[in-house]
Amino acid sequence: MGNFKGHALPGSFFLIAGLWWTVKYSLWYATRRNKSAGAGRIATRALQHRLEIIEGAVILSFSVIGILGEQLATGGPKFHLYDSSTQHWDKLMNWQHTTMYLFFALAGVTSLTVHSTDGAPLALDRLLLGLAFFNEGFLFLYHLHGRDMLDVHVHMLLLYAVFGGAIICFLEVFHRGNILLELLRAALCVLQGSWFWQIAFVLYPPSEVQWDLSDHNNMMFITMCYSWHLAFALLTVAVAHTIVLCAVRSKLRRMPPMEMGLLKPREREGDSEDEVF
């Protein structure tokens, strides 16, 4: 992560995840809200179940890509933790980032287990996702020692979104299916993604113009900039949610009415699955 690409990569992962969660949960909400109008034919329970499995596989894949990137990229430790020749730990920053990705990989594995088998409680996927966010914040909190003022500040601002996402996930363990919590988690994930990109431009600008990392005015501007990123994340989630709701309503108006007795047995079976995923 000690370069522009190293911050842009997780930023892209979090942006994709936040946008995906926004669309997915908005679709599930629209389906539940318009179930009497036949919205269940748009997103059946069987389809929801398959998408949860795909999501877990994607989270696991993103995490593995992040781990391999941290370890095998140029200058990476290549899975060597201790350098016996110098008798020092080898590239601990890469190892901290690898550990961050490891916990998200565990969350992906847990999601796959929960939604592909009956051997784990349904809420376990939210619990592990919350632990992954918490571990991310925990690691970032303790690897800022000795850095420049602005460097520390941009990472401390990131922690608000990270720990906020962890708290939301823990709340979802007990309040699963709450659309406000789901959309708030998506917004905080979008905020994380856009802020990772902002950190990349501040600390590793691709242009020749460099930020003064000890200038208090830059610190004040970055704080204001964080508020803009938060507004962008909330607006993005609100627009995506509205588009999904309008699309579902438009689809329902064009669909012919269909009685439940006329549905194929496979469709009725899919709709009878557990309603909350």
C-alpha positions as CSV (number, residue, x, y, z in Angstrom):
1,M,0.0,0.0,0.0
2,G,3.0,2.3,0.2
3,N,2.2,3.8,-3.3
4,F,-0.6,5.2,-5.4
5,K,-1.7,1.9,-6.7
6,G,-1.7,0.3,-3.3
7,H,-4.3,2.7,-2.1
8,A,-6.3,2.8,-5.3
9,L,-6.8,-1.0,-5.3
10,P,-8.6,-1.3,-2.0
11,G,-10.4,2.0,-2.8
12,S,-11.8,0.4,-5.9
13,F,-12.8,-2.8,-4.0
14,F,-14.7,-0.8,-1.4
15,L,-16.4,1.4,-4.1
16,I,-17.6,-1.7,-6.0
17,A,-18.8,-3.3,-2.7
18,G,-20.7,-0.2,-1.6
19,L,-22.4,0.3,-5.0
20,W,-23.2,-3.4,-5.2
21,W,-24.8,-3.4,-1.7
22,T,-26.8,-0.3,-2.5
23,V,-28.3,-1.9,-5.6
24,K,-28.8,-5.3,-4.0
25,Y,-30.5,-4.2,-0.8
26,S,-32.6,-1.6,-2.7
27,L,-33.9,-4.4,-4.9
28,W,-34.6,-6.7,-1.9
29,Y,-36.5,-3.8,-0.2
30,A,-38.5,-3.0,-3.4
31,T,-39.4,-6.7,-3.7
32,R,-40.6,-6.9,-0.1
33,R,-42.5,-3.6,-0.3
34,N,-44.3,-4.6,-3.6
35,K,-44.7,-8.3,-2.9
36,S,-48.5,-8.1,-3.3
37,A,-48.0,-6.6,-6.7
38,G,-46.0,-9.5,-7.9
39,A,-42.5,-8.2,-7.3
40,G,-41.4,-11.6,-6.1
41,R,-41.3,-12.6,-9.8
42,I,-38.5,-10.1,-10.3
43,A,-36.2,-11.3,-7.5
44,T,-37.2,-14.7,-6.1
45,R,-35.8,-16.1,-2.9
46,A,-33.8,-18.6,-4.9
47,L,-32.2,-15.8,-6.9
48,Q,-31.3,-13.9,-3.7
49,H,-29.7,-17.1,-2.3
50,R,-27.6,-17.5,-5.4
51,L,-26.5,-13.9,-5.4
52,E,-25.4,-14.1,-1.7
53,I,-23.2,-17.1,-2.6
54,I,-21.7,-15.1,-5.6
55,E,-21.1,-12.1,-3.3
56,G,-19.2,-14.3,-0.8
57,A,-17.0,-15.7,-3.6
58,V,-16.3,-12.2,-5.0
59,I,-15.3,-10.9,-1.5
60,L,-13.0,-13.9,-1.1
61,S,-11.5,-13.3,-4.6
62,F,-10.9,-9.6,-3.9
63,S,-9.2,-10.4,-0.6
64,V,-6.9,-13.0,-2.2
65,I,-5.9,-10.5,-4.9
66,G,-5.1,-8.0,-2.2
67,I,-3.0,-10.5,-0.3
68,L,-1.0,-11.6,-3.3
69,G,-0.6,-7.9,-4.4
70,E,0.9,-7.0,-1.0
71,Q,3.1,-10.0,-0.8
72,L,4.3,-10.6,-4.3
73,A,4.4,-7.1,-5.9
74,T,7.8,-5.4,-6.4
75,G,9.3,-4.7,-3.0
76,G,6.9,-7.0,-1.2
77,P,8.0,-9.4,1.6
78,K,7.0,-12.5,-0.5
79,F,5.6,-14.2,2.6
80,H,8.9,-13.7,4.6
81,L,8.0,-12.2,8.0
82,Y,11.5,-12.1,9.6
83,D,14.8,-11.2,7.9
84,S,17.4,-13.3,9.7
85,S,20.3,-11.4,7.9
86,T,19.3,-8.1,9.5
87,Q,17.5,-9.6,12.5
88,H,14.5,-7.4,11.9
89,W,10.9,-7.9,10.9
90,D,10.5,-7.7,7.1
91,K,8.2,-5.0,5.7
92,L,5.6,-5.0,8.5
93,M,3.4,-2.5,6.7
94,N,2.8,-5.0,3.9
95,W,2.1,-7.6,6.5
96,Q,-0.5,-5.4,8.3
97,H,-2.3,-4.8,5.0
98,T,-2.1,-8.5,4.3
99,T,-3.7,-9.2,7.6
100,M,-6.5,-6.7,6.8
101,Y,-7.3,-8.6,3.6
102,L,-7.1,-11.9,5.5
103,F,-10.0,-10.9,7.7
104,F,-12.1,-9.9,4.7
105,A,-11.2,-13.3,3.2
106,L,-12.5,-15.0,6.3
107,A,-15.7,-12.9,6.0
108,G,-16.1,-14.2,2.4
109,V,-15.5,-17.8,3.4
110,T,-18.1,-17.4,6.2
111,S,-20.6,-15.9,3.8
112,L,-20.1,-18.9,1.4
113,T,-20.5,-21.3,4.3
114,V,-23.7,-19.6,5.7
115,H,-25.5,-19.4,2.4
116,S,-24.4,-22.7,0.8
117,T,-24.9,-25.0,3.8
118,D,-27.2,-25.3,6.8
119,G,-24.4,-25.7,9.3
120,A,-24.0,-22.1,10.4
121,P,-26.3,-19.4,11.9
122,L,-27.5,-16.8,9.3
123,A,-26.2,-13.9,11.4
124,L,-22.6,-15.2,11.3
125,D,-21.8,-13.6,8.0
126,R,-22.6,-10.1,9.4
127,L,-20.6,-10.9,12.5
128,L,-17.5,-11.8,10.6
129,L,-17.9,-8.8,8.2
130,G,-18.1,-6.6,11.3
131,L,-14.9,-8.1,12.7
132,A,-13.2,-7.6,9.3
133,F,-14.0,-3.9,9.4
134,F,-13.0,-3.6,13.1
135,N,-9.7,-5.3,12.4
136,E,-9.1,-3.0,9.5
137,G,-9.5,0.0,11.8
138,F,-7.5,-1.6,14.6
139,L,-4.5,-2.1,12.3
140,F,-4.7,1.4,10.8
141,L,-4.9,3.0,14.2
142,Y,-1.6,1.5,15.3
143,H,0.6,1.9,12.2
144,L,0.7,5.7,12.1
145,H,3.5,6.4,14.6
146,G,6.1,8.8,13.4
147,R,4.4,9.9,10.3
148,D,3.8,13.5,9.1
149,M,0.8,15.4,10.4
150,L,-1.3,15.3,7.2
151,D,-0.4,11.6,6.7
152,V,-1.7,10.8,10.1
153,H,-4.8,13.0,9.7
154,V,-6.0,11.5,6.4
155,H,-5.8,8.0,7.9
156,M,-7.5,9.0,11.1
157,L,-10.4,10.4,9.1
158,L,-10.6,7.0,7.3
159,L,-11.2,5.3,10.7
160,Y,-14.5,7.1,11.1
161,A,-15.9,5.2,8.1
162,V,-14.1,2.0,9.0
163,F,-15.3,1.7,12.6
164,G,-18.7,3.1,11.6
165,G,-19.0,0.2,9.1
166,A,-18.0,-2.3,11.9
167,I,-20.7,-0.9,14.3
168,I,-23.4,-1.1,11.6
169,C,-22.5,-4.8,10.9
170,F,-22.7,-5.7,14.5
171,L,-26.1,-4.0,14.7
172,E,-27.2,-6.0,11.7
173,V,-26.5,-9.2,13.6
174,F,-29.6,-8.5,15.7
175,H,-31.5,-6.3,13.2
176,R,-31.1,-8.2,9.9
177,G,-33.0,-6.8,6.9
178,N,-33.2,-3.2,8.2
179,I,-32.9,-1.2,5.0
180,L,-31.6,1.9,6.9
181,L,-28.7,-0.1,8.4
182,E,-28.0,-1.8,5.1
183,L,-27.9,1.5,3.1
184,L,-25.8,3.2,5.8
185,R,-23.3,0.4,5.6
186,A,-23.2,0.8,1.8
187,A,-22.7,4.5,2.1
188,L,-19.8,4.1,4.6
189,C,-18.2,1.6,2.3
190,V,-18.5,4.0,-0.6
191,L,-16.9,6.6,1.6
192,Q,-14.1,4.3,2.4
193,G,-13.5,3.6,-1.2
194,S,-13.5,7.3,-2.3
195,W,-11.3,8.3,0.6
196,F,-8.7,5.6,-0.2
197,W,-8.4,7.3,-3.6
198,Q,-8.1,10.7,-1.9
199,I,-5.3,9.4,0.3
200,A,-3.5,8.1,-2.8
201,F,-3.7,11.6,-4.4
202,V,-2.5,13.3,-1.2
203,L,0.4,11.1,-0.3
204,Y,1.4,9.8,-3.7
205,P,0.2,12.5,-6.2
206,P,0.8,11.4,-9.9
207,S,1.6,15.0,-10.8
208,E,4.7,16.9,-9.8
209,V,2.6,19.1,-7.4
210,Q,3.3,17.7,-3.9
211,W,1.2,18.4,-0.8
212,D,2.9,20.0,2.2
213,L,2.3,17.3,4.8
214,S,3.1,19.7,7.7
215,D,0.8,22.6,6.6
216,H,-2.1,23.2,8.9
217,N,-4.2,24.8,6.1
218,N,-3.9,21.6,4.2
219,M,-5.1,19.7,7.2
220,M,-8.2,22.1,7.4
221,F,-8.9,21.6,3.7
222,I,-8.6,17.8,3.9
223,T,-11.1,17.8,6.8
224,M,-13.6,19.8,4.7
225,C,-12.8,17.5,1.8
226,Y,-13.8,14.5,3.9
227,S,-17.2,16.1,4.5
228,W,-17.6,16.4,0.7
229,H,-16.7,12.7,0.3
230,L,-19.4,11.9,2.9
231,A,-22.0,14.0,1.0
232,F,-20.9,12.2,-2.2
233,A,-21.4,8.8,-0.6
234,L,-24.8,9.6,0.8
235,L,-25.9,11.2,-2.5
236,T,-24.6,8.2,-4.5
237,V,-26.5,5.7,-2.3
238,A,-29.7,7.8,-2.4
239,V,-29.6,8.1,-6.2
240,A,-28.9,4.4,-6.8
241,H,-31.7,3.5,-4.3
242,T,-34.2,5.8,-6.1
243,I,-33.2,4.4,-9.5
244,V,-33.7,0.8,-8.4
245,L,-37.1,1.6,-6.8
246,C,-38.3,3.4,-10.0
247,A,-37.0,0.5,-12.2
248,V,-38.9,-2.1,-10.1
249,R,-42.1,0.0,-10.2
250,S,-41.7,0.5,-14.0
251,K,-41.1,-3.3,-14.5
252,L,-44.2,-4.1,-12.4
253,R,-46.4,-1.8,-14.5
254,R,-45.4,-3.6,-17.6
255,M,-45.8,-7.1,-16.2
256,P,-49.1,-8.8,-16.8
257,P,-50.9,-9.9,-13.6
258,M,-50.3,-13.5,-12.6
259,E,-52.1,-15.6,-9.9
260,M,-50.0,-17.6,-7.6
261,G,-51.8,-20.8,-8.7
262,L,-50.5,-20.3,-12.2
263,L,-46.9,-20.0,-11.2
264,K,-44.6,-22.9,-12.1
265,P,-43.8,-25.2,-9.1
266,R,-40.1,-24.2,-9.3
267,E,-41.0,-20.5,-8.9
268,R,-43.3,-21.2,-6.0
269,E,-40.6,-23.2,-4.3
270,G,-38.1,-20.4,-4.8
271,D,-40.5,-17.8,-3.3
272,S,-41.0,-20.0,-0.2
273,E,-37.4,-19.9,0.9
274,D,-36.3,-17.8,3.9
275,E,-37.4,-14.2,3.2
276,V,-34.5,-12.4,4.8
277,F,-30.9,-12.9,3.6
